Amino acid sequence: MNIQEYFARISYNESHKDADLQTLTVIFQHHLWAIPFENLSMHCGETIELDLQATYNKIVRKKRGGWCLETNLLLFWALEELGFDVCILGGNCYEPAERAYADEMNHILLKVVIKGNSYIVDAGFGGAYQSWQPLILISGKDQPQTPGIFRFMEDNGTWYFENVKRKRYIPEESEPATGTPEPGNIRKMYKFTLQPRHINDFQELNTSLQLSPDNILQKKSICSLQTPEGIYALVGWTFTEVKYNYMEDTDLVQIKTLTDEEVEKTLKDKFGVVLENKLTPINVRGLPPNLVDMS
């Protein structure tokens, strides 16, 4: 593994002599804009191995993406190589259908400490709720970014991560919404503690996500990529493009249904992904709102 090869993969060619907040922010953004959040391997008959070398080969050398376990593992390695004080944390995602957080840890995120301040860096949430900059770990502080307003709330050592849902304009459906988002437009994302984790703590999760038929990742083939203007997302045969701030405080959402042939071309043209094995797209309807549906 080679940090220069990783830099080439994310098109990063700036100075990185200091492990400071500016360097962290720029590397994080390049990582997001180059590496898709995707689960296509499990819909191509491929096994996802949670191992640093395997993840590096897949994302850096084969120019694929990965889900949270993979893309955050690669980012963790890169930040360690650059001398950042970084550790892995585990989160429990909020499940809207259950109106509760998952009982078991099912998400990976990173904590980076710079000059005594802790920042959360998470390249693996995907879709419309992906932060674009490191978030300082302070309870109750609104942190506006281009994708929205994010905040942490702390209660007895447990941290809760949430953001404000954005207003969207879908030309085929309606006029843009107006006004300030109400409290009911707060989206709960996940909770976590500051207990350091090791990647091996997620091996059982990595296996269960690939085997459990009830897992949403089994029911949807997903590929999403952050862009400097917004998001590309391909869920099954549905391609969605989001442009942030198309109008004041309102995002443009354009949706198109693709053919099987167009799916393959879109993966290559929009996401830079060329699959070695045949993809079987899937998008089971009737599931609760989730990040990849841009809900």
C-alpha positions in Angstrom: 0.0 0.0 0.0 1.3 3.4 -0.9 0.0 6.8 0.2 0.9 8.4 -3.1 -1.2 5.8 -5.0 -4.1 6.7 -2.7 -3.6 10.4 -3.4 -3.7 9.7 -7.1 -7.0 7.8 -6.6 -8.6 10.8 -4.9 -6.9 13.4 -7.2 -5.2 15.0 -4.3 -1.9 16.8 -5.1 -1.7 19.5 -2.4 0.8 19.8 0.4 0.3 17.4 3.4 3.2 18.2 5.6 1.0 19.2 8.5 -1.6 17.0 10.2 -3.9 20.1 10.6 -7.6 20.8 10.2 -7.1 22.3 6.7 -5.3 19.2 5.4 -7.9 16.9 7.0 -10.7 18.8 5.4 -9.2 18.8 1.9 -8.3 15.1 2.0 -11.8 14.3 3.4 -13.5 16.1 0.5 -11.3 14.6 -2.2 -12.0 11.2 -0.7 -15.8 11.9 -0.8 -15.7 13.2 -4.4 -13.7 10.3 -5.7 -14.9 7.2 -3.9 -18.5 6.1 -4.1 -20.6 4.7 -1.3 -21.7 1.4 -2.9 -22.7 -2.1 -2.1 -22.5 -3.5 -5.7 -20.3 -6.4 -4.8 -23.1 -8.2 -3.0 -25.2 -7.9 -6.1 -22.5 -9.1 -8.4 -21.9 -12.4 -6.5 -18.7 -11.1 -4.9 -17.8 -11.4 -1.2 -16.7 -8.3 0.6 -13.7 -9.0 2.7 -13.1 -6.6 5.7 -9.4 -6.4 5.5 -7.2 -3.4 4.8 -5.2 -4.8 2.0 -8.4 -6.2 0.3 -10.1 -2.8 0.8 -7.1 -0.9 -0.6 -6.9 -3.2 -3.7 -10.7 -2.8 -4.3 -11.0 1.0 -3.9 -7.5 2.3 -4.9 -6.4 -0.2 -7.5 -9.7 -1.3 -9.0 -11.2 2.1 -8.6 -14.3 0.8 -6.9 -16.2 2.3 -3.9 -17.4 0.6 -0.8 -19.8 0.8 2.1 -19.1 2.5 5.4 -16.9 -0.3 6.7 -14.6 -0.1 3.7 -14.4 3.5 2.8 -13.9 4.6 6.4 -11.3 1.9 6.9 -9.3 3.2 3.9 -9.6 6.8 5.2 -8.5 5.6 8.7 -5.3 4.1 7.2 -4.6 7.2 5.1 -4.9 9.6 8.0 -2.7 7.4 10.2 -0.1 7.3 7.5 -0.2 11.2 7.5 0.4 11.4 11.2 -3.1 12.3 12.4 -4.3 11.3 15.9 -7.3 9.1 14.6 -9.3 6.3 16.0 -12.2 4.2 14.9 -15.6 4.5 16.7 -18.8 2.4 16.3 -22.3 3.7 15.8 -25.9 2.5 16.0 -28.0 3.9 13.1 -31.5 5.2 13.6 -34.2 3.1 12.0 -37.2 5.2 11.0 -39.6 2.3 10.8 -38.8 1.2 14.3 -38.5 4.8 15.6 -35.4 3.6 17.5 -31.7 3.2 17.1 -30.3 -0.2 16.2 -29.7 -2.5 19.1 -26.3 -3.6 17.8 -23.4 -1.5 16.4 -23.9 -1.2 12.7 -21.8 1.8 11.5 -18.2 2.8 11.6 -16.9 6.4 11.9 -13.7 8.1 12.8 -12.6 10.5 15.5 -9.6 12.8 14.8 -8.0 15.0 17.5 -6.2 18.2 16.4 -4.8 20.6 18.9 -7.0 19.2 21.7 -10.2 19.4 19.7 -12.0 16.2 18.6 -13.6 16.0 15.2 -15.9 13.4 13.7 -15.0 12.3 10.2 -17.4 9.9 8.5 -17.1 9.2 4.7 -19.5 6.3 4.8 -23.0 7.6 5.3 -23.6 8.3 1.7 -26.6 10.0 0.0 -28.1 13.3 1.1 -27.0 13.2 4.7 -23.2 13.0 4.1 -21.2 15.8 5.8 -18.5 17.4 3.6 -16.2 18.7 6.4 -15.0 17.4 9.7 -17.5 18.1 12.5 -16.2 19.4 15.8 -17.5 17.2 18.7 -19.4 19.7 20.7 -22.9 19.0 22.1 -25.7 21.3 20.9 -23.7 23.3 18.3 -25.3 23.8 14.9 -22.7 23.2 12.2 -23.9 24.5 8.8 -22.3 23.0 5.7 -23.3 22.9 2.0 -25.2 19.6 2.5 -27.1 21.0 5.5 -27.0 21.7 9.2 -25.5 19.0 11.4 -25.3 18.8 15.2 -24.3 16.4 18.0 -26.2 16.0 21.3 -24.6 14.3 24.2 -26.4 12.5 27.0 -24.5 10.5 29.7 -21.6 9.6 27.5 -23.7 8.7 24.4 -23.6 11.1 21.5 -26.5 11.5 19.0 -25.9 12.7 15.5 -28.6 14.5 13.5 -29.2 17.0 10.8 -31.9 19.2 9.4 -33.7 17.9 6.3 -33.3 20.1 3.3 -36.0 21.6 1.1 -36.1 20.0 -2.4 -37.6 20.9 -5.8 -38.5 17.9 -8.0 -39.7 19.5 -11.3 -42.0 16.6 -12.1 -43.8 16.8 -8.8 -44.3 20.3 -7.3 -43.1 23.8 -6.6 -40.3 24.2 -4.1 -41.2 24.2 -0.5 -40.9 27.5 1.3 -40.2 28.5 4.9 -37.8 27.3 7.5 -37.7 23.6 8.3 -39.7 22.7 11.3 -38.4 20.7 14.3 -40.1 17.6 12.7 -37.7 18.0 9.8 -34.8 16.9 12.0 -33.3 13.6 10.8 -31.8 11.4 13.5 -28.8 9.6 11.9 -26.9 7.5 14.5 -25.7 7.4 18.1 -22.2 6.5 19.3 -19.8 6.5 22.2 -16.2 7.5 22.3 -15.0 4.0 23.1 -12.1 3.2 20.6 -12.8 0.3 18.3 -10.7 -2.0 16.1 -11.7 -3.0 12.6 -12.0 -6.6 13.8 -14.9 -5.5 16.0 -16.9 -5.1 12.8 -16.1 -8.5 11.2 -19.4 -10.1 12.4 -21.3 -7.1 11.1 -19.6 -7.3 7.7 -20.6 -11.0 7.4 -24.2 -10.5 8.6 -24.8 -7.5 6.2 -24.0 -9.9 3.3 -26.1 -12.8 4.5 -29.2 -11.4 6.2 -32.1 -11.3 3.7 -33.9 -8.6 5.8 -31.0 -6.2 5.5 -31.8 -3.2 3.4 -28.5 -3.5 1.6 -29.7 -6.9 0.3 -32.8 -5.2 -1.1 -31.2 -2.3 -2.9 -28.2 -2.1 -5.2 -26.7 1.3 -4.3 -24.0 3.5 -5.7 -23.9 7.2 -4.5 -21.2 9.8 -5.0 -20.7 13.2 -3.6 -19.9 15.9 -6.2 -18.7 19.5 -5.7 -22.3 20.5 -6.7 -24.4 17.8 -4.9 -24.9 14.1 -5.3 -25.3 11.3 -7.8 -27.2 8.3 -6.6 -28.1 5.0 -8.4 -30.5 2.8 -6.6 -31.6 -0.2 -8.6 -32.5 1.3 -12.0 -33.2 4.8 -10.6 -30.6 7.5 -11.1 -31.0 10.7 -9.0 -29.0 13.8 -9.3 -29.1 16.4 -6.6 -27.8 20.0 -7.0 -27.5 21.8 -3.8 -28.9 25.4 -3.5 -30.4 25.4 -7.0 -32.6 28.1 -5.6 -32.1 29.9 -2.2 -32.0 27.1 0.5 -33.6 24.7 -2.0 -32.0 21.8 -3.9 -32.9 20.5 -7.3 -33.7 16.8 -7.5 -33.8 15.1 -11.0 -34.8 11.5 -11.2 -34.5 9.1 -14.2 -35.3 5.4 -14.7 -32.6 3.6 -16.6 -32.5 0.4 -18.6 -30.0 -2.4 -17.7 -27.7 -1.1 -20.5 -27.9 2.4 -19.2 -27.1 1.3 -15.6 -23.7 -0.1 -16.7 -22.9 3.1 -18.7 -24.0 5.4 -15.9 -21.8 3.5 -13.4 -18.8 4.1 -15.7 -19.6 7.7 -16.7 -21.0 9.2 -13.5 -19.2 7.1 -10.8 -16.1 5.8 -12.5 -17.0 2.3 -11.7 -16.4 -0.6 -14.0 -17.5 -4.0 -12.6 -15.7 -7.3 -13.2 -18.9 -9.3 -12.7 -22.4 -8.8 -13.9 -24.6 -6.6 -11.7 -28.2 -7.6 -10.9 -29.9 -4.3 -10.0 -32.5 -4.4 -7.3 -34.7 -1.9 -5.6 -37.4 -3.4 -3.4 -40.2 -0.8 -3.0 -42.3 -0.1 0.1 -39.3 0.2 2.4 -39.1 3.0 5.0 -37.4 6.3 3.9 -33.7 6.1 4.0 -30.7 8.1 2.9 -30.2 6.5 -0.5 -33.8 7.3 -1.5 -33.0 11.0 -0.8 -36.1 11.0 1.5 
